[in-house]
Amino acid sequence: MDRFWSMLDVVNAVIWHQYVLFVVLGVGVLFTLWSLFGQYRALTHGVQVIRGKYDDKHDPGAINHFQALSTALSATVGLGNIAGVAIAISLGGPGAVFWMWVTGLFGMALKMTEVTQSMIYRDTSDPENPHGGPMFVVKKGFQQWGLGWVGAIIGGIFVITLFVSTITGGNMFQAHNVADIGFTYFSIPKWVTGLVLTIGVGAVIIGGIKRIGDVAGRVVPFMCGLYLLAGLYVIVVNFGQIPGLFALIFREAFAPSEAVGAFVGGTAGYGFLKGMQRALFSNEAGQGSAPIAHSAAKTDEPVREGVVAGLEPFIDTLVVCTITAMVILLSGAWNRAPALVYADGQVPAITEVTDGSGQTVVANGKHFWSIPEVRVRVRDAGEAAAQMKAGTNVFFVIEAEDLSEAGTRRHRVPGVMTGVSDGSATIVADARTAEQRAADFPRYAFTTSTAAAPAFPPEIDGVFFSFNGATLTAKAFDRVLPGLGMWIVPATAFLFAFSTMISWSYYGEQAVVYLLGRRSIAIMGYRVVYCLLILVTTQIVNTEAQLDILSTFGTGVMLWANIPIMLIFGPMAMKAYHDYMKRLKSGQMSAHRAPPLRSVVEGSDVE
């Protein structure tokens, strides 16, 4: 498995190269200017549309605008907002938050454009069950140009990336985070959480898009409201720190300071990378997934649904993600001090790795370390109480060579807790073989022959609990009000993950429909495999780094497939957009009185 993770890490370095990020940002800027800052229309006209003022039961589609937005938001407002933001800050620092904001702003234009495209080219041969998405855009678009075979190939490539992202970000990322936080707080075996999620998701997705839309329309507003109330409490309690916090975010975006505590540090470029990665993973702008949900909306105006979709990155990134970021930064959880110290007061001796014959293992001039088992005791009783149990993941922070893309000498060395008794435990650090370490030498290595290299052996000041994603956010809440994170975050994390998985299951199902048609055996087979994967994931993904690698890969491959589609068919979307706005301004499209809010939420206003 070590080679698998290393290979995936290398692939991510290519598909998430900084030049790729510049292209994605550039496309967002392009459509922002082309639409004359369509973000404004999303925040004004888009709100009127989701309120039901333009709903018409005679239009083709299966669900109303509000339910389509809720379904898409249930996929985006998920653990990317709780866990993804935590990962961005823990790896990229406070500066990553600034780049999340930038991505969210221009992501509104990306989302508006890609959804408009999909609405123009969606398949409405069955008006009660339409299909859409980038794969249908290229299929129908190229057919109109007499190049149907080209569209079929590109559409096939896109659905392959859709499957990858469905499996990784839409399923595995969600399942692992919920299982991890359940084990951390309540000692619930991870397989039990996986089984509950498997049964729950299966019960919903069997009903198709109408049941998914119905569940999402109720769950999304509730879970967002619950989470935002808890976050606003933390902000109000620490209101005096807000100006300094925003100053920190802007400063760290361009001139990162020296790392301390659990934060290992990184360059401004690394913060930019992590901020964009996590924002794009969270709001899915430019990824091509949300158009699949929006294509089910009842409307005969493609741009109308595109404008509604523009609200998603605003809600997801500029509101929910910002609340999470502020909680983590205000609490100090991101750069916390070690929670455990050494039981005997002595720093463990780090020795170089030797092979079976006693020879030092050296590869490309790099010497490798070995940390023996070490006994630790509690330093921070409040934070450590619930974590002192066998199987808890921890990490040391050491200084080694600057061999990572983060551009820092500080590295996390993973470990696991065993032999827990009376407030102390044994830590087994990086239990890999010498050969496995040698194969992975760029991660932690020392060169003793150069003056620039850190001294060997390095010092280790203490041991940190490895709070993965959502667990770090929960701990941040607990630091402000003990018990708040323990109940709010696990509950919302479960709802976020559940809603995200049911929406992403539909995205993957539409890929099956595109490839195999509406064959019931193929669709049911896909649903069974999707649900079983939830259970399997809770047993095979163990660390924050693995979580980041998986979800980053899934998002990246979809961007590579969808951004070219957006550029090819962007002129059609922008032409339709400006025509729609011209008719709207001239009064040709008058809104009717908004139906009762309950009818909008239930979707009964279009039945």
N, C-alpha and C positions, 0 to 999 in steps of 0.2 A: 504493500500500500504506500510506503514511503516514496517509491519511484513514481507512483501514480500522481501523488500530490505535487511532487517536484516537477513532473512533466506539465501538469495543469498550470502551475505557477509560471512556467516559461511561456506557455501559450498566452496566458493573461498579460504578460509583459509586452507581447506583440500586439494583441487586439486592443489593449488599453494604452498604447504609446501616447505620449503627450500630443503628438501631431493628430492623432485620432480625436482626442478631446477638443483640440482647436477646431477641427472640422465640424464636430457636433455643435459646438458653441457658435461657430460661424453660420451654420444652417439656421440655428435659432435666431440669430441676429438678422439674417436674410429675410425670413418670414415675418419677423417683427416689423421691419421697415416696409416690406412688401404689403403687409396688411394695414399699414399706417397705425401701428401699435394696437393690434387687435386685442391685446390684453384688456384694454379699457372696455371693449364691447363684451368680453366675457364677464366682466365684473358688473356690468349694467344690464344689457339685453339678456345675457345668459341666465341671470337670476330670475328675470321675468318668465323665461321659457320653462325653467324647472318648476316654477310655481304653478304651472299648468295653464297659463294664459294663452298658449298656442296649441294645447293638446287637442287632437281631433281623432275620434275613434274610427273614422273612415279612412285614415291614412294607413299605408302598409306598415306592418311591424307587429311586434308581439308585446312590447312593454312601453310605458310612457317615458318621457324625458327624465323625470325624477328617478325612476327605477333603473334606467340605463346608466345615469350618473352614479347611482348608488352601487350598481353592480361593478362598474369600472373602479369606483373608489374603494369598494370592498377588496379589490385586488391590489390597489396601490396603498391605501391607508391600512397598513398591516404592520408586521414586525419590522419592515424596513424603517418605519417611523420610530419604533422603540429600540430594536436591536441594531438596525443599520446605522442610525445616528450615533449610537454608542460605539460601534466599531469605527466609524469615521473619526470620532474624537479621540478614542483610545489609540488609534494608529496614526492619525494625521494631525491631531492637536486642535486647539480652538479655531485656528485659521481655516480648517476644513468647513466650518459652518458658513463662512462668508461665501465660499465657492458653491455651497449648497443653495444659498440664496440666489446667486447669479444664475445657476442652472435652473432653479425653479421659475425665475422670471422669464427667461427665454424659452423654457420648457412649455410655457403656456401657449406660445406661438407654434411650437412644434406639434403639440397635442391637437390644437385647433386645425392645423393643416392636414395632419395624417387622418384625422377622423372625417374631415370634409371629403378627402379623396375616397375613403372607403364608402362613404354614404353615396357618392356619385356612382361608384362602380359596384355597389352591393347587388347580390342576387335576390330579387324579389319574385322569382317564379312561383314561390309559395308565399303569398303576402302575409300569412299568419306566422311564418317561421323563416324570416329572411336570413341570409348568410353574408358576411362581409369580412373585410380585413385586407391587409396588403397582398395576400396571395390572390384574392379575387380582383384587386386593382390591376395587378400586372397581367392576369389572365385575360380579363375583358379589355383592358387598355391596349395591349399588344394585338389582340384579335382585331380591334378596330383599325389597326395599322397594317393588317395582313401578316402579322408576325406572331401568330398564336403559339407556335412551338417555342419561341423565345420566352413568352410569358409563362408557359407551362413549366419550363426549366427553372426560371427565376422564382416562380411561385413554389415549386418543390423545394428549392434551397431555403426559402423563407420558412416553410412549415417544419423543416428539419431543425432550424434554429429555434422555432417556437416550441418544439418538443423538448429541446435541451433546456430552455428557460423554464418551461412548465415543470420539468423534473427537479431542477436545481433551486431556483429562486421561488417558484410558485408552490413547491411541495417540501423539499428537503430542508430549506432554510427555516421555514415556518415550523415544521415538526420538531426539528432539533431544539429550537429556542424554547418552545413550550415545554418540552420534556426536560430540558436543562433547568429551567426556573422552577418547575414542579419538584425536581429532585433536590435542588438547592434549599428551597424554603420548607418543603413539607415531606421530604424523603420519599416521595412517590417514585417507585421504580419507573424508569424511562419507558419500558415496554408497556406499562399500564396506561400512561398518557398516550402513547402511540395507538394503543387499541381503542381508547375512547374516541380519539380524533378520527380514526379509520371508520368506526361505526357511524359517527355523527356526519362526517362528510359524505359517506356512501348513502345515507338516508336522504340527504338533500339532492345530490346530483342526479339521482335516478329520475327525479321529476323534471329535469331539463331546465331551460332558460327561464320559463315562467316561475317555477318554484325558486330558482336561484335569485331571480329579481325580487320576488316576494320576501324572501328571507333577508336579502341584502338591504331592502328598503326599510326594514325594521331594525336590523342589527347595527348597521353603519351609524345612523344618527345617535343611537344609544351609546355605543362604545366610544365614539368620538367625544360626546358630551361628558361622559364619565371621566375619561382620561384628561380632557382639557380642564375640567374643574380641579382635579388633583394638581395638575401642573400650575394652574393659576394660583393655587394656594401657596405653592413653593415660591413663586415669583413675588407675591404680595408680602410674604414673610421676609424676603430678602430684597425688598424694593430698593433700599438704599445702595445696593451693590450693582444695580442695573447699568448705570452710566459707565462704571469701570469695566463691566462685563463686555459691553459693546465695544469699548476702546480696545480691550484685549483681543476680541475677535478680529477687528480690522487690523490691528498691529501684527498679530500672529499670521495673518493671511499673506503678508509680504516680508516680514522679518521675524521668523520664529526665534523664541528665546531658548535658553538651555533647558533641557528636559530634567525633571525631578520626579521622584517617587515612582509610581507605576507607569508613568508616561515615558517611553523610551526616546521620544524626540523624532525629528525629521526636518527636512528642508521645506521651503515654501512650495516648491514644486510637488513634493510628496503630499502636502496638505491639499493642494489643488487637485491632485489625482484622486485622493480618497474622498474629498468633498464631492467631486463630480460623480465618481463611481456610485457612492451611496445615494446621492440625490436622484440620479438616473435610475438606480435600482428601485428606489422608493416610489417616484412619481411616474416611471416608465415612459417619460416623454421621448419620442423618437424611436421607441422600441417596437411599435406596431401591435402591441397587445390590446390596448384599450379600444381601438377601432372595432375589434371583434365584438365587444360587448355593446358598443354604441350602435352597431349596425342592426341590432334588434329593435331599435326605438321606432315608435310609430310617428312617422313624419314623411312629408313629401318634399321637404326642403333640406338638402344635404348640409348647407351651411348652418342652419339652425342647430343641428346636433353638434356640429363642429365647434360652435361658440360655447355650447354647454360644456363640451369636453375641455375647453380652455380653462375652466374653473378648477379642474383636478389638480394641476401642479400648485396652484395657489393654496388650496385647502390642504393638500398633502405636505408640501415642502415649506411654504412660507408661513403656515399656521402650525400644523401638528408637529412637523420636524423641529421647528424653532422652539416650541414649548419643551420638547425632549432635550434639545441642546442646552437650553437655559437651565433646566433642572440639573443636568449632569455637571455643568460648569459651575453653577452657584453652590452646589453641594461639595465640590472638591473631590468627587469620586474618581474623576479621570486621572488625577495625579496624586492619589492617596498614598500615605506612608505604608510601610510593611505592616501587616496585621500579625505576623508571627516573627519571633526572634529565636535564636539558637538556645536550646535548653541548657547547655553548658557554658554559654557566653563566648564560645570560640567559633570563629568563622571556619566553615569546613575547608579542608585542604583540597585544592583542585590539582589533579595530576594529569600528565599527558597520557593519552590512550596508547596502550601497547597491544601487540598482536599475541598470538598463542606462544610464540617463542621468546616473548619479552622485548621485542624490538618496538621502538616508537613508531606509531602510525603517522606517516607524512605523505601528503599528496600535493603536488605542485608547490612545494615549499611551505605548506601549511601544516601546523601542528594542532592536534585535536585534544580536547579536554575530556576529563572524566570527573564527575562529581559523585562521591560516595554517598551512601545512605546517611542521613543526618537527622538528629532528633531536634524538634522545635517545640516551643511553648507559646501560649497565647500572649500577644502584646496588647491587642485591642479587644477586650472581652465583649463589648457591645457588638462589634462587627463579626467576631469570630464564633460566637456562641452556636449559631445554627450551622456553621460550616465544618465544625470539628467532627468529621465522620469519614470512615474509610471510603475511598473512591473519589474524594473531592480533588479537583484539579487545582494546582498551584503553579507559580513560576518564580524563579530567581531572576534578577536583573544583573547582567554582567557586562563588562566592557571588552569588546573584541575588535577585530578589524572592521573597517568601514566597507563591508561587502554587500550591503543591501541597497535596494532602490531608495530607501528612506534617507540614506546619506548620514547615518549616525553610527557611532561606535557602540551604543547601548543595544543590548539584545535580550529578549526574553528566553529563558531556558525552562521548558515545561517540566513539571513533576507531578506526582500523585501522592496522596496522603494514605498512609497505612498505619496499623498499630496504634489507634487512638485510645488514650486513657488519661483521665485526670488532667484535662487541659493541655496535654502534650500529644505529639504524634511523630511518626517517622515519615520522612519525605524521601521518596525514591525519584531521583532526577534523571530525565531523559534515558529511559531504559532501553535504548537501542544498542545493537551490537557495534563493535568497532568498525566493521565493514559498512554498516548502514550510515554511520557518522561520516566515514570517509567519502561515501558516495554523495553525501549532502554537505560537503565541506564549506561551500560559500555561506552557509547559514551562521555557524559559530566556529571561528578558527582563529589561531594566533600565529603570527610570524615573529619569531624571537630574534631574527637576524637584522632587523631594520630599526633605526632610531625612532621612526614615526609610529611604530607599533606600540600598543599599550603593554604595560609590564605583565609578565606571566609569572605566577598565576595572578589573575585579577582578584579584586576584593568583592565580596558579596555581603551587602549590608543587612539583608533580611529576606523574608519570603512573603509573597503576595498571594492572595486568593485569586484564581483565574476566573473573574466574572465575565462570562461570555454574553455579549450582546444585550438581550433583554434583562439579564440578571444584573448587569452593571447599572442599567436605568433604574431597576427596582431598588438597588442599594443606594442610589443617589436620592431617591425619595425617602428612604429610611433614615438617611443622615439628617434630613430636615425635620421629619416627624417619624420617630420609630413606629414601625408597624404600617405606615402608609403604603410604602412600596410592597410590603409583604402581602397586602390584600388587593390593592388597586392594580398593580402591574401584572401579577399572575392572571387576574380575572380578565383584564383588557387584552393581555397577550393571547390568552386562549381565544377570545372573541375575534381579535385581529387575525390570528393565524387561521381560525376556522373560516372566516369570511373570505380571506385571501385564497385559501385552498379551494373553496367551492367555485370561486370565479375563475381561477386558473385552470381548474378541471374543465370548465366550459371552453376556454381558449384551446386547450389541447384537443378537446373533442371536435372543435371546428377544423383543426388540422386533419383529423381522421376523416371528417366529412369531405374535405377537399381532395384527399388522396383516394378514398375508397367509396365515397358516396354515403348515403344514409342507410347503410346496412346495419341492421339491429345487432347482429352478432359481433361486428367490428366495434361498434360503439360500446356495447356492454362489456366486451373484453377489455377495451381501453379503461373503462371506469373501474373495473375490478383491479387491474394492474396499478392504476393511479392510487387507489385506496391502500393496497397492500404496501406500496412504496413508503407510505407514511409510517407504517409500523417498522419497516426495515431500517429507515433512516435513523430512528431513535437509538439504534444499536451500533451504527457504524461511523457517525460523525462525532468527534470528541473535543475539538479545540476551536477557538475563535478564528485562528488562521485558516483552518480547513473550511469553516463556515464562510469566511470572506472569499476564499479561492473559488468555491462552488458557485456562490451567488454572483460574483463578479464575472465568471465565465459565461453564465447563462445570459446575463444582461448584455455583455459585450458582443456575443455572436449575433444577437438579434439586431443590435444597432448596425453592425456591418451589413446585414441583409436589408434593413428597412430604410436607412438614410438614402441610399441610391434611388430607391423607389420613390421616396418623397421628392427628390430633386427632379426626377424624370417627369412625374405627374403633378409637380407643384404648380406649374402655370395653369392647369385646369382648375385646381382648387382655388387659386387666387382670383381667377376670372369669375368663378362662381361666387366667391366671397364678395367681391366688389359689386357685382350685379345685385346680390341679395341686399347689401347695405344701401344701395341706391334706391331699391324698391321700399325698403324699410323707412328711409328718411322721407320718401315722397308720400308715405301714408297708404301705400298699396296693400300693406299687410297689417290690418288692425287686430289688436289683441281682444279677446273676449274676457268677460269677468272670470277671475280666478275661482276654480272650484274649491270646495272645502278641503282643507289640508289633509284630513284623514283619507279622503277619496284619492288624493294625489299619491299619498304614501302607499295605499293599498293597490293603486292602479285601476280602481273601479271607474275613474273618470273617462277611461278609454275603452271600457268593456261594453 
